[in-house]
Amino acid sequence: MPHTERITIRYVDGFEPSAAEIGLEGFYVSGECHSFVYRGRKPGPGEVYGTITVALIAAGAGVVGAAITGVCAYLASRGAQKVSIRSANGRAIEFPVDTSKEQVEAMVKLAIAMDNPEILIGSPRAVSEYADRAKESAAATWREHGLGAGDDSERDSPGKDVWFP
């Protein structure tokens, strides 16, 4: 039985591709939405307030590779420069969208090993700001639980980024 993978594609700013645009038609995909109320009032019975999709969550065997490959193609068609993947503990992988197929396969292996990998899609500034906030939050959580103090735990602490030119 194939291993089921999970990845989140987070819309940080500007870009909102559908699952089909990224090439995830054959996988289980759900949306993470944020709801809002018009004019700041609470909706009454039967009233509809809006939702904004802020992330796609995809699962299935091979979904990480499909998502990374699809996001590379999508971002390249939009003139973006790099792909940014973050994990729940704040680690990151960043690489150019025009990376060779062999290097993308290496990135996929690294992403599969991550804890809850998340691809960030948006303007470079918005992605950087979101990633900084996520890294600070992960580091605060580690400090709160007394982790990251010592040689062995430092190795797995948040903020150890992997950069590829």
Helices and strands as residue ranges (DSSP letters): E 5-11, H 19-22, E 28-35, G 38-40, E 51-60, H 63-77, E 82-86, E 92-96, H 101-113, E 118-121, H 124-144, H 151-155, E 162-163
